[in-house]
């Protein structure tokens, strides 16, 4: 009963923190679980990123609109992901608003995940020895996009560096449990609360020994 209640409360809270808008014809959902981030800033950055794709690679932009149902910005263990069952493109929340990254780099992540969506739409199976090949195709899409835009040097450099990796590194397996733990701990550390209270929250969330920074 207690587990069900917690799950229900989590669902209700997630809905309260979720805002949806249509940005350049793309349904964008922001799940803002961080009090230090303004949702308007998130939508603004996503708009800037989508505008680059729409302007410099309109064909890819139209495919992205067809191949995905929604672009969700939320906390996640990596910059982006594509969930094939719901046709959802994910962009990580803190990455999206981090001023250290340009709209071009955010756009490159959308391009990358959009390429995953295209491959799924084409019924190209993922897994086994094909995982590395699929990842290379997505990185090559980033490179092509980086060459098409004015501020693409950082995009090209990161993608080319990744493409050069051996198969076992380019398609490495992620310890999602540990990755999730780090995300939860980072969000707790960002809270404007006393250290003792953050440690208590960390213990309640089951993230290590609750040593909040």
Backbone as CSV, one residue per row, in Angstrom:
resi,resn,N_x,N_y,N_z,CA_x,CA_y,CA_z,C_x,C_y,C_z
1,UNK,0.820,-1.206,0.000,0.000,0.000,0.000,0.861,1.266,0.000
2,UNK,1.883,1.279,0.862,2.766,2.445,0.953,3.510,2.677,-0.364
3,UNK,3.951,1.587,-0.989,4.658,1.690,-2.271,3.749,2.274,-3.341
4,UNK,2.495,1.831,-3.363,1.534,2.341,-4.339,1.248,3.822,-4.114
5,UNK,1.164,4.216,-2.835,0.913,5.614,-2.507,2.066,6.495,-2.963
6,UNK,3.306,6.031,-2.718,4.474,6.790,-3.146,4.499,6.934,-4.667
7,UNK,4.166,5.852,-5.369,4.156,5.889,-6.833,3.114,6.885,-7.338
8,UNK,1.948,6.895,-6.680,0.884,7.811,-7.077,1.284,9.265,-6.823
9,UNK,1.900,9.513,-5.665,2.355,10.863,-5.340,3.435,11.334,-6.300
10,UNK,4.341,10.403,-6.689,5.390,10.731,-7.647,4.794,11.122,-8.996
11,UNK,3.764,10.372,-9.422,3.092,10.655,-10.689,2.412,12.024,-10.654
12,UNK,1.738,12.313,-9.533,1.046,13.599,-9.384,2.055,14.751,-9.409
13,UNK,3.163,14.577,-8.667,4.189,15.620,-8.611,4.802,15.848,-9.994
14,UNK,5.045,14.767,-10.727,5.627,14.886,-12.066,4.707,15.676,-12.985
15,UNK,3.409,15.423,-12.867,2.452,16.152,-13.701,2.449,17.643,-13.358
16,UNK,2.537,17.958,-12.061,2.554,19.347,-11.630,3.784,20.092,-12.128
17,UNK,4.891,19.350,-12.297,6.155,19.954,-12.718,6.335,19.934,-14.242
18,UNK,5.334,19.426,-14.945,5.440,19.265,-16.400,4.698,20.371,-17.137
19,UNK,5.358,20.917,-18.137,4.741,21.933,-18.997,4.970,21.540,-20.441
20,UNK,3.949,21.666,-21.258,4.045,21.287,-22.669,3.735,22.474,-23.569
21,UNK,4.525,22.593,-24.628,4.304,23.628,-25.636,4.631,23.053,-27.006
22,UNK,4.123,23.700,-28.039,4.509,23.374,-29.406,5.594,24.362,-29.811
23,UNK,6.765,23.853,-30.113,7.896,24.696,-30.486,8.285,24.365,-31.925
24,UNK,8.052,25.304,-32.812,8.359,25.118,-34.241,7.705,23.845,-34.788
25,UNK,6.481,23.599,-34.359,5.738,22.438,-34.838,6.083,21.144,-34.128
26,UNK,6.969,21.200,-33.140,7.385,20.001,-32.408,6.788,20.042,-30.997
27,UNK,6.062,19.013,-30.581,5.569,18.960,-29.198,6.756,18.835,-28.239
28,UNK,6.910,19.792,-27.338,8.020,19.790,-26.380,7.445,19.733,-24.966
29,UNK,7.927,18.773,-24.203,7.480,18.591,-22.824,8.669,18.810,-21.893
30,UNK,8.542,19.752,-20.973,9.596,20.018,-19.994,9.149,19.512,-18.632
31,UNK,9.912,18.565,-18.092,9.659,18.053,-16.746,10.721,18.677,-15.847
32,UNK,10.371,19.792,-15.229,11.350,20.589,-14.491,11.328,20.249,-13.004
33,UNK,12.213,19.377,-12.608,12.301,18.956,-11.205,13.356,19.741,-10.435
34,UNK,13.888,20.775,-11.062,14.933,21.576,-10.420,14.429,22.983,-10.141
35,UNK,14.460,23.376,-8.855,14.011,24.699,-8.489,14.929,25.809,-8.956
36,UNK,16.167,25.471,-9.338,17.122,26.487,-9.783,17.109,26.680,-11.289
37,UNK,16.152,26.064,-11.975,16.062,26.178,-13.432,14.695,26.729,-13.817
38,UNK,14.689,27.735,-14.705,13.448,28.323,-15.190,12.982,27.580,-16.446
39,UNK,11.745,27.129,-16.438,11.223,26.391,-17.591,11.242,27.230,-18.861
40,UNK,10.992,28.535,-18.736,11.027,29.417,-19.912,12.410,29.392,-20.560
41,UNK,13.451,29.325,-19.725,14.815,29.271,-20.257,15.035,27.964,-21.013
42,UNK,14.456,26.886,-20.513,14.581,25.589,-21.181,13.919,25.642,-22.556
43,UNK,12.687,26.128,-22.591,11.972,26.227,-23.872,12.731,27.138,-24.844
44,UNK,13.324,28.206,-24.326,14.082,29.113,-25.181,15.282,28.439,-25.818
45,UNK,15.985,27.644,-25.041,17.167,26.946,-25.563,16.766,25.870,-26.580
46,UNK,15.679,25.178,-26.303,15.207,24.157,-27.245,14.755,24.813,-28.547
47,UNK,14.097,25.959,-28.431,13.683,26.699,-29.621,14.898,27.100,-30.457
48,UNK,15.954,27.586,-29.796,17.169,27.980,-30.511,17.808,26.782,-31.216
49,UNK,17.799,25.637,-30.540,18.396,24.424,-31.126,17.573,23.941,-32.324
50,UNK,16.255,23.892,-32.148,15.399,23.436,-33.246,15.456,24.388,-34.435
51,UNK,15.636,25.679,-34.161,15.699,26.650,-35.260,16.927,26.399,-36.148
52,UNK,18.016,25.948,-35.539,19.217,25.635,-36.315,18.967,24.446,-37.254
53,UNK,18.307,23.421,-36.719,18.012,22.246,-37.557,17.036,22.628,-38.662
54,UNK,16.004,23.387,-38.298,14.992,23.787,-39.276,15.605,24.627,-40.397
55,UNK,16.558,25.484,-40.050,17.138,26.389,-41.046,18.199,25.715,-41.909
56,UNK,19.108,24.978,-41.273,20.264,24.450,-41.999,20.106,23.004,-42.477
57,UNK,19.104,22.296,-41.958,18.856,20.926,-42.419,17.355,20.655,-42.373
58,UNK,16.589,21.369,-43.198,15.119,21.267,-43.150,14.590,19.860,-43.425
59,UNK,15.287,19.115,-44.272,14.842,17.748,-44.558,14.918,16.892,-43.297
60,UNK,16.020,17.015,-42.579,16.171,16.265,-41.335,15.134,16.726,-40.309
61,UNK,14.846,18.024,-40.282,13.862,18.561,-39.351,12.486,17.951,-39.610
62,UNK,12.098,17.856,-40.890,10.792,17.274,-41.235,10.746,15.793,-40.843
63,UNK,11.844,15.089,-41.043,11.891,13.681,-40.642,11.763,13.534,-39.138
64,UNK,12.402,14.433,-38.405,12.309,14.387,-36.949,10.856,14.565,-36.507
65,UNK,10.143,15.472,-37.148,8.738,15.690,-36.815,7.902,14.445,-37.079
66,UNK,8.229,13.725,-38.147,7.473,12.515,-38.481,7.842,11.334,-37.593
67,UNK,9.124,11.213,-37.284,9.615,10.010,-36.608,9.440,10.027,-35.099
68,UNK,9.201,11.194,-34.509,9.062,11.290,-33.052,7.684,11.840,-32.688
69,UNK,7.226,11.487,-31.496,5.926,11.984,-31.031,6.079,13.175,-30.106
70,UNK,7.206,13.227,-29.383,7.413,14.321,-28.432,8.902,14.453,-28.114
71,UNK,9.320,15.678,-27.838,10.672,15.935,-27.363,10.533,16.291,-25.881
72,UNK,11.068,15.438,-25.034,10.960,15.635,-23.587,12.288,16.099,-23.011
73,UNK,12.237,17.166,-22.236,13.424,17.668,-21.544,13.257,17.331,-20.066
74,UNK,14.115,16.482,-19.548,13.992,16.048,-18.163,15.351,15.601,-17.643
75,UNK,15.436,15.357,-16.358,16.676,14.838,-15.787,16.908,13.441,-16.327
76,UNK,18.172,13.185,-16.708,18.518,11.900,-17.320,20.011,11.678,-17.127
77,UNK,20.447,10.428,-17.100,21.873,10.159,-16.847,22.831,10.531,-17.976
78,UNK,22.317,10.906,-19.153,23.204,11.322,-20.244,22.532,12.444,-21.031
79,UNK,23.258,12.981,-22.023,22.755,14.157,-22.740,21.422,13.920,-23.444
80,UNK,21.246,12.736,-23.977,20.031,12.474,-24.730,19.754,10.999,-24.876
81,UNK,18.550,10.687,-25.330,18.165,9.294,-25.540,16.953,9.265,-26.459
82,UNK,16.704,8.079,-27.021,15.494,7.885,-27.807,14.777,6.655,-27.286
83,UNK,13.504,6.831,-26.914,12.682,5.735,-26.407,11.748,5.302,-27.530
84,UNK,12.056,4.157,-28.123,11.352,3.735,-29.331,9.875,3.410,-29.084
85,UNK,9.534,2.850,-27.924,8.146,2.445,-27.680,7.199,3.637,-27.673
86,UNK,7.653,4.756,-27.116,6.816,5.959,-27.065,7.218,6.994,-28.113
87,UNK,8.251,6.669,-28.910,8.780,7.572,-29.932,9.148,8.933,-29.313
88,UNK,9.823,8.853,-28.160,10.193,10.049,-27.405,11.675,10.352,-27.533
89,UNK,11.982,11.586,-27.900,13.359,12.066,-27.892,13.582,12.784,-26.570
90,UNK,14.609,12.383,-25.838,14.913,12.991,-24.552,16.157,13.865,-24.663
91,UNK,16.067,15.067,-24.108,17.226,15.936,-23.940,17.357,16.202,-22.443
92,UNK,18.552,16.044,-21.909,18.760,16.176,-20.471,18.563,17.622,-20.019
93,UNK,17.849,17.797,-18.936,17.439,19.118,-18.449,18.605,20.060,-18.156
94,UNK,19.559,19.621,-17.334,20.653,20.523,-16.952,21.599,20.795,-18.124
95,UNK,21.727,19.838,-19.019,22.518,20.035,-20.237,21.882,21.113,-21.109
96,UNK,20.554,21.077,-21.201,19.838,22.010,-22.074,20.029,23.463,-21.666
97,UNK,20.196,23.726,-20.370,20.310,25.121,-19.917,21.725,25.512,-19.502
98,UNK,22.651,24.588,-19.601,24.028,24.882,-19.202,24.669,25.842,-20.211
99,UNK,25.069,27.043,-19.771,25.648,28.025,-20.709,26.976,27.583,-21.309
100,UNK,27.580,26.541,-20.744,28.835,26.029,-21.306,28.593,25.334,-22.643
101,UNK,27.336,24.985,-22.919,26.988,24.334,-24.177,26.167,25.276,-25.041
102,UNK,26.463,25.279,-26.326,25.777,26.170,-27.257,24.498,25.521,-27.782
103,UNK,23.576,26.322,-28.338,22.393,25.748,-28.985,22.773,24.735,-30.074
104,UNK,23.927,24.936,-30.718,24.384,23.995,-31.743,24.653,22.615,-31.139
105,UNK,25.208,22.586,-29.933,25.491,21.304,-29.280,24.208,20.616,-28.822
106,UNK,23.246,21.409,-28.381,21.941,20.843,-28.034,21.273,20.295,-29.294
107,UNK,21.355,21.073,-30.374,20.780,20.641,-31.648,21.420,19.345,-32.130
108,UNK,22.727,19.199,-31.909,23.429,17.986,-32.335,22.902,16.765,-31.590
109,UNK,22.581,16.941,-30.317,21.991,15.843,-29.548,20.627,15.473,-30.115
110,UNK,19.840,16.471,-30.473,18.530,16.208,-31.080,18.696,15.498,-32.421
111,UNK,19.674,15.935,-33.204,19.970,15.285,-34.483,20.354,13.828,-34.260
112,UNK,21.207,13.601,-33.269,21.668,12.235,-32.949,20.481,11.332,-32.594
113,UNK,19.653,11.790,-31.664,18.524,10.970,-31.242,17.478,10.861,-32.357
114,UNK,17.376,11.908,-33.165,16.486,11.853,-34.312,16.918,10.808,-35.317
115,UNK,18.243,10.583,-35.416,18.746,9.546,-36.312,18.391,8.160,-35.778
116,UNK,18.448,7.994,-34.460,17.972,6.739,-33.861,16.502,6.521,-34.223
117,UNK,15.712,7.586,-34.126,14.293,7.499,-34.460,14.092,7.110,-35.921
118,UNK,14.919,7.691,-36.813,14.825,7.372,-38.241,15.134,5.904,-38.496
119,UNK,16.156,5.383,-37.825,16.536,3.982,-38.003,15.448,3.045,-37.493
120,UNK,14.816,3.419,-36.388,13.700,2.610,-35.887,12.519,2.672,-36.845
121,UNK,12.263,3.848,-37.400,11.170,3.996,-38.361,11.428,3.168,-39.611
122,UNK,12.705,2.990,-39.950,13.088,2.180,-41.107,13.197,0.699,-40.746
123,UNK,12.849,0.374,-39.473,12.875,-1.007,-38.974,14.278,-1.610,-38.988
124,UNK,15.262,-0.762,-38.698,16.635,-1.246,-38.559,16.820,-1.664,-37.101
125,UNK,16.980,-2.957,-36.853,17.063,-3.474,-35.487,18.334,-2.994,-34.796
126,UNK,18.213,-2.780,-33.486,19.353,-2.369,-32.688,19.734,-3.494,-31.737
127,UNK,21.016,-3.649,-31.498,21.462,-4.659,-30.548,22.575,-5.500,-31.126
128,UNK,23.285,-6.187,-30.246,24.380,-7.040,-30.690,25.448,-6.236,-31.392
129,UNK,25.967,-6.804,-32.496,27.042,-6.122,-33.205,26.537,-4.929,-34.012
130,UNK,25.220,-4.741,-34.081,24.665,-3.610,-34.823,24.629,-2.332,-33.991
131,UNK,24.765,-2.466,-32.677,24.681,-1.294,-31.797,25.776,-0.282,-32.126
132,UNK,27.002,-0.774,-32.307,28.117,0.115,-32.622,27.909,0.765,-33.991
133,UNK,27.423,0.003,-34.938,27.179,0.535,-36.282,26.114,1.627,-36.233
134,UNK,25.051,1.384,-35.464,23.991,2.386,-35.350,24.509,3.658,-34.697
135,UNK,25.330,3.497,-33.678,25.877,4.667,-32.989,26.771,5.475,-33.931
136,UNK,27.533,4.798,-34.773,28.380,5.511,-35.739,27.527,6.297,-36.737
137,UNK,26.439,5.704,-37.173,25.544,6.386,-38.111,25.005,7.674,-37.484
138,UNK,24.648,7.585,-36.201,24.117,8.756,-35.488,25.188,9.829,-35.300
139,UNK,26.426,9.389,-35.031,27.523,10.352,-34.889,27.846,10.992,-36.232
140,UNK,27.755,10.221,-37.294,28.008,10.778,-38.632,26.947,11.810,-38.995
141,UNK,25.722,11.600,-38.511,24.661,12.586,-38.727,25.018,13.888,-38.004
142,UNK,25.601,13.769,-36.814,26.060,14.955,-36.080,27.147,15.695,-36.858
143,UNK,28.078,14.939,-37.427,29.176,15.550,-38.187,28.631,16.319,-39.386
144,UNK,27.701,15.681,-40.112,27.108,16.331,-41.275,26.389,17.618,-40.866
145,UNK,25.685,17.545,-39.748,24.982,18.735,-39.247,25.978,19.810,-38.820
146,UNK,27.040,19.410,-38.126,28.055,20.355,-37.680,28.703,21.088,-38.833
147,UNK,28.885,20.411,-39.956,29.487,21.039,-41.133,28.529,21.988,-41.841
148,UNK,27.231,21.819,-41.569,26.231,22.634,-42.257,25.935,23.940,-41.534
149,UNK,26.306,24.027,-40.247,25.968,25.213,-39.464,27.200,26.091,-39.233
150,UNK,26.988,27.374,-38.938,28.137,28.287,-38.747,28.998,27.943,-37.533
151,UNK,28.382,27.528,-36.430,29.114,27.313,-35.188,29.188,25.817,-34.869
152,UNK,29.768,25.047,-35.790,29.710,23.599,-35.641,30.996,22.921,-35.229
153,UNK,32.037,23.683,-34.921,33.344,23.076,-34.623,33.297,22.114,-33.444
154,UNK,32.655,22.529,-32.350,32.584,21.673,-31.156,31.778,20.413,-31.432
155,UNK,30.729,20.555,-32.232,29.899,19.409,-32.612,30.712,18.400,-33.407
156,UNK,31.434,18.905,-34.407,32.238,18.033,-35.263,33.335,17.342,-34.464
157,UNK,34.015,18.081,-33.617,35.128,17.520,-32.837,34.650,16.368,-31.955
158,UNK,33.572,16.579,-31.225,33.082,15.535,-30.310,32.627,14.298,-31.087
159,UNK,31.910,14.517,-32.181,31.401,13.384,-32.953,32.532,12.616,-33.628
160,UNK,33.483,13.331,-34.196,34.607,12.655,-34.863,35.455,11.881,-33.856
161,UNK,35.626,12.424,-32.667,36.383,11.727,-31.627,35.694,10.434,-31.233
162,UNK,34.380,10.476,-31.142,33.619,9.286,-30.757,33.618,8.241,-31.859
163,UNK,33.463,8.674,-33.099,33.445,7.737,-34.233,34.739,6.949,-34.322
164,UNK,35.844,7.562,-33.899,37.150,6.899,-33.982,37.349,5.826,-32.912
165,UNK,36.452,5.741,-31.951,36.590,4.762,-30.874,36.314,3.344,-31.378
166,UNK,36.897,2.332,-30.724,36.567,0.946,-31.075,35.112,0.627,-30.745
167,UNK,34.573,-0.427,-31.350,33.155,-0.773,-31.197,32.730,-0.906,-29.739
168,UNK,33.571,-1.559,-28.920,33.182,-1.809,-27.534,33.113,-0.524,-26.703
169,UNK,33.734,0.550,-27.197,33.691,1.829,-26.477,32.607,2.748,-27.022
170,UNK,32.369,2.694,-28.307,31.351,3.573,-28.887,29.952,3.100,-28.515
171,UNK,29.803,1.808,-28.258,28.510,1.251,-27.853,28.637,0.611,-26.475
172,UNK,29.264,1.334,-25.564,29.520,0.796,-24.224,28.222,0.619,-23.444
173,UNK,28.241,-0.340,-22.527,27.075,-0.598,-21.690,27.090,0.335,-20.482
174,UNK,25.946,0.921,-20.205,25.816,1.872,-19.106,25.250,1.170,-17.879
175,UNK,25.835,1.441,-16.726,25.265,0.986,-15.460,24.183,1.994,-15.082
176,UNK,22.947,1.747,-15.525,21.876,2.722,-15.372,21.514,2.959,-13.910
177,UNK,21.678,1.930,-13.087,21.385,2.107,-11.668,22.343,3.110,-11.028
178,UNK,23.628,2.971,-11.345,24.618,3.902,-10.819,24.425,5.295,-11.424
179,UNK,24.103,5.340,-12.712,23.886,6.623,-13.376,22.703,7.356,-12.743
180,UNK,21.637,6.615,-12.463,20.466,7.223,-11.821,20.822,7.719,-10.429
181,UNK,21.623,6.940,-9.695,22.025,7.337,-8.348,22.756,8.679,-8.385
182,UNK,23.625,8.855,-9.370,24.383,10.095,-9.484,23.477,11.282,-9.805
183,UNK,22.465,11.042,-10.636,21.516,12.110,-10.966,20.762,12.545,-9.715
184,UNK,20.274,11.564,-8.948,19.540,11.870,-7.723,20.428,12.631,-6.743
185,UNK,21.682,12.177,-6.584,22.599,12.842,-5.663,22.887,14.274,-6.108
186,UNK,23.060,14.479,-7.405,23.330,15.826,-7.923,22.159,16.760,-7.652
187,UNK,20.935,16.251,-7.802,19.759,17.083,-7.542,19.631,17.419,-6.066
188,UNK,19.988,16.472,-5.210,19.959,16.738,-3.771,21.009,17.788,-3.416
189,UNK,22.201,17.657,-3.996,23.278,18.622,-3.731,22.880,20.040,-4.150
190,UNK,22.026,20.139,-5.173,21.634,21.451,-5.696,20.559,22.131,-4.846
191,UNK,19.964,21.392,-3.905,18.913,21.965,-3.065,19.484,23.025,-2.120
192,UNK,18.740,24.088,-1.933,19.149,25.152,-1.018,18.660,24.798,0.389
193,UNK,19.314,23.782,0.969,18.924,23.267,2.266,20.167,23.024,3.115
194,UNK,20.016,22.928,4.429,21.162,22.591,5.288,21.725,21.219,4.924
195,UNK,23.016,21.046,5.185,23.677,19.787,4.824,23.038,18.592,5.524
196,UNK,22.672,18.775,6.793,22.100,17.639,7.523,20.793,17.182,6.899
197,UNK,20.010,18.158,6.401,18.731,17.812,5.788,18.947,17.139,4.441
198,UNK,19.955,17.598,3.694,20.269,16.957,2.409,20.764,15.532,2.627
199,UNK,21.524,15.327,3.700,21.990,13.971,4.008,20.807,13.057,4.336
200,UNK,19.841,13.616,5.063,18.657,12.833,5.420,17.866,12.469,4.157
201,UNK,17.692,13.445,3.265,16.965,13.195,2.013,17.690,12.138,1.186
202,UNK,19.027,12.236,1.136,19.813,11.269,0.368,19.623,9.858,0.914
203,UNK,19.611,9.736,2.230,19.385,8.403,2.818,17.996,7.892,2.483
204,UNK,17.005,8.790,2.546,15.628,8.397,2.214,15.496,7.990,0.757
205,UNK,16.295,8.614,-0.111,16.248,8.287,-1.547,17.129,7.103,-1.885
206,UNK,17.890,6.621,-0.888,18.698,5.423,-1.107,19.925,5.650,-1.961
207,UNK,20.546,6.825,-1.837,21.744,7.116,-2.636,22.973,7.128,-1.722
208,UNK,23.592,6.012,-1.582,24.828,5.918,-0.799,24.593,6.162,0.668
209,UNK,25.583,6.788,1.317,25.506,7.010,2.752,24.945,8.384,3.101
210,UNK,24.454,9.070,2.041,23.815,10.359,2.297,24.772,11.492,2.581
211,UNK,25.975,11.431,2.021,26.936,12.523,2.210,26.666,13.629,1.205
212,UNK,25.754,14.478,1.514,25.442,15.591,0.619,26.524,16.659,0.725
213,UNK,26.809,17.318,-0.382,27.865,18.345,-0.389,27.389,19.596,0.323
